[in-house]
Amino acid sequence: MGGLFTPTCTSLKPYFQEVLPQCYQDARKQASDETGLSLDAFPVDSPFTADESLTVGDRTLHSAMKSDQSRN
């Protein structure tokens, strides 16, 4: 069975791409609140694409999570 956002489970990828901009705006506001920095200190648009957001180093998020789970 594939991971949430791997090519074998493509039904969630369009949803992720749809909600990413709002999630980023929410995270931007939270970062501002937590750091006390002005909202303007954070880029208006995410500096990462949806695919980049799912990448950890040179691995996809799914493969990184799978690797971490196999260590436990």
Protein Blocks (a to p, Z undefined) as FASTA:
>chain_A
ZZfklmklmmlmmmmmmmmmmmmmmmmmmmmmmnopafklpcfbacbdfklmmpghjbcf
klmmmmmmmmZZ
